[in-house]
Amino acid sequence: MASQTLTIRRPDDWHVHLRDGEMLAKVAPYTARQFARAIVMPNLAPPIISVACAEAYRTRIMAALPTGADFTPLMTCYLIDRAEPAELVRGYESGAWVAAKLYPAHATTNSAYGVTDIATLRPALEAMQRIGMPLLVHGEVTDPEIDIFDREAVFIERVLAGLVRDFPALKIVFEHITTAEAVAFVEASGPNVAATVTPQHLLLNRNAIFAGGIRPHAYCLPVAKRERHRLAVRRAATSGSPKFFLGTDSAPHAVEKKEAACGCAGVFNAPFALESYAGVFEAEGALDRFEGFASEHGPRFYGLPLNEGTVTLERTETIVPDGLEAAGTRIVPFQAGETITWRFVA
């Protein structure tokens, strides 16, 4: 009989959106409950582009946590055209941030300030390569002539392959990968290239967005792709390869901003993140590899110590609520109304 509990080293989330203000106060505790550390995305409005902004945001995150919470937010710098190398070095060497994030302009939520020409980043990338500061990449082109389902694959060809070639010692995390092309690229690259994988891209293909009508809570960016891509990403995540690790890309939006004529992109998976991942690994017969994916591969890539504590999941049917109260509105969590097979207990 299979064990009814699963205990692993306490994991980290290597990609999360915590928002700000009232929304931050509501959503941050969900992440802090399951994870010891999290890479916090800098795409606020205005974005986190200076050391002072990062330090202030970190203070607000810590203030939003429950008393006694054991959680460390790992801050990131939002790269803009002609980002200042000296500020990147100062922030990284002081510990204000652990990585820098590349958003192509207009690729996703709050990315209007993002990079319009990768060539303007060369001095910044050279400095990051020299000091060992990781580059986190939202890997999509924004050319309107490129089909939305092809934007990740085209980004590899037009941008990412050149970055890896020109900056061979730069650590690069290909965030929230969604395609077989992304899996193949990461696997074929050297040890300085890795990828994060979300629960939604392990569980959903693009049909989920249109199941019986428009399903706005299944819409995120990068958008879910064909089934063959989902299966490729699922194989990579559960393979045991140290190149793939946990990054939820949990991105909360108020229900009225999702269920709108022009709905926001983002899936709020933080409340049941580990349960969602564990269900995938169990279905693939890979529970023995779950601890590596969730708790070991990420810190080793970033050069950080493994966490000392543990978390425990219990095999029991759990119904995900239809909605969660937040900041005077509701957020619909990932897998809302569904019955999942694991429950976080401690």
Helices and strands as residue ranges (DSSP letters): E 5-9, E 13-16, H 21-34, E 37-40, H 51-64, E 72-74, E 76-78, H 85-94, E 99-102, G 118-121, H 122-131, E 135-137, G 148-150, H 151-155, I 156-160, H 161-166, E 172-174, H 180-188, E 193-197, H 199-203, G 206-210, G 216-218, H 227-237, E 244-246, H 255-258, G 270-272, H 273-283, G 287-289, H 290-291, I 292-296, H 297-302, E 310-319, E 324-326, E 329-331, E 339-344
